[in-house]
Amino acid sequence: MTDQPYPANVRALHWASTKLGDPQCPQLKGFTWLTLSALACHADDDGVTYVSQRDLAERCSLARQSIMKYEAELVELGLISKSPRYEGGHRTTDKIQLELAQ
């Protein structure tokens, strides 16, 4: 992870902020919402990010295993989708799509 600030996607951050307290997502709170917000900070204009779980864990001051748990909860809630990626036959960071239309 670099020490340089990263540009936040305002649209994605706004979308994430509207999900907190949303009656359609009553389970979204605490660290799950923090994880969603961190993903939104890394997303491009289409809501796509390739941020690593290690970087998210560092940004959120959580263990990587916790990020894995919260990402799984976000998938279950339908707020993100994940696609594995491979380079040279090795697994790399997942493609994570924020479901901005949701």
BAVEXVEX-764456 format. One line per 3 residues: number of its first residue (from 1); their letters; for each residue x, y, z of C-alpha. Coordinates in nm, 3 decimals. Each point is the difference from the previous one (the first is absolute). Example, Ala and Ser with C-alpha at 12.3 -4.5 7.8 and 13.67 -1.06 7.14 Angstrom:
2
1> AS> 1.230:-0.450:0.780; 0.137:0.344:-0.066
***
This chain:
102
1> MTD> 0.000:0.000:0.000; 0.127:0.347:-0.081; 0.009:0.293:0.240
4> QPY> -0.153:0.227:-0.263; -0.365:0.096:0.046; -0.239:-0.167:-0.239
7> PAN> -0.281:0.181:-0.179; -0.337:-0.086:0.146; -0.288:-0.065:-0.232
10> VRA> -0.261:0.245:0.127; -0.289:-0.178:-0.172; 0.096:-0.335:0.150
13> LHW> 0.054:0.152:0.345; -0.338:0.171:-0.014; -0.162:-0.329:-0.104
16> AST> 0.168:-0.181:0.291; -0.113:0.267:0.244; -0.363:-0.041:-0.109
19> KLG> 0.015:-0.371:0.083; 0.064:0.063:0.369; -0.342:-0.004:0.167
22> DPQ> -0.172:-0.110:-0.322; -0.304:-0.213:0.097; 0.083:-0.235:-0.288
25> CPQ> 0.342:-0.067:0.156; -0.065:-0.013:0.378; 0.299:-0.231:0.052
28> LKG> 0.242:0.257:-0.144; 0.176:0.163:0.292; 0.332:0.025:0.177
31> FTW> 0.297:-0.163:-0.165; -0.204:-0.128:-0.294; -0.092:0.358:-0.087
34> LTL> 0.359:0.112:0.062; 0.116:-0.264:-0.250; -0.256:0.120:-0.255
37> SAL> 0.116:0.360:0.046; 0.364:-0.100:-0.043; -0.087:-0.187:-0.321
40> ACH> -0.185:0.311:-0.122; 0.311:0.211:0.062; 0.194:-0.222:-0.238
43> ADD> -0.271:-0.039:-0.267; 0.014:0.156:-0.343; -0.289:0.186:-0.164
46> DGV> -0.169:-0.330:-0.084; 0.024:-0.126:0.358; 0.282:-0.247:-0.075
49> TYV> 0.302:-0.052:0.222; 0.288:-0.244:0.012; 0.119:0.095:0.350
52> SQR> 0.160:-0.282:0.195; -0.139:-0.137:0.324; 0.334:0.084:0.159
55> DLA> -0.033:0.368:-0.096; -0.361:0.011:0.119; 0.099:-0.161:0.330
58> ERC> 0.271:0.259:0.051; -0.231:0.292:-0.088; -0.272:-0.129:0.235
61> SLA> 0.236:-0.116:0.279; -0.143:-0.352:-0.026; 0.140:-0.346:-0.061
64> RQS> -0.007:-0.130:-0.358; -0.225:-0.285:0.118; -0.249:0.260:0.127
67> IMK> 0.000:0.174:-0.339; -0.073:-0.337:-0.163; -0.297:-0.046:0.235
70> YEA> -0.139:0.349:-0.062; 0.045:-0.028:-0.377; -0.198:-0.327:0.012
73> ELV> -0.277:0.179:0.192; -0.007:0.277:-0.263; -0.031:-0.261:-0.276
76> ELG> -0.286:-0.166:0.189; -0.174:0.339:0.035; 0.036:0.053:-0.376
79> LIS> 0.204:0.318:0.045; 0.313:-0.133:-0.173; 0.094:-0.280:-0.235
82> KSP> 0.344:-0.158:-0.022; 0.181:-0.169:-0.285; 0.333:-0.179:0.045
85> RYE> 0.287:0.108:-0.223; 0.313:-0.186:-0.107; 0.330:0.118:-0.143
88> GGH> 0.252:-0.249:-0.128; -0.198:-0.285:0.153; 0.004:0.157:0.348
91> RTT> -0.291:0.151:0.189; 0.018:0.376:0.038; -0.238:0.258:0.145
94> DKI> -0.368:-0.054:-0.068; -0.203:0.232:-0.218; -0.258:0.151:0.234
97> QLE> -0.305:0.170:-0.147; -0.203:0.233:0.218; -0.364:-0.045:-0.094
100> LAQ> -0.061:0.374:-0.038; -0.341:-0.050:-0.163; -0.123:-0.178:0.316
***
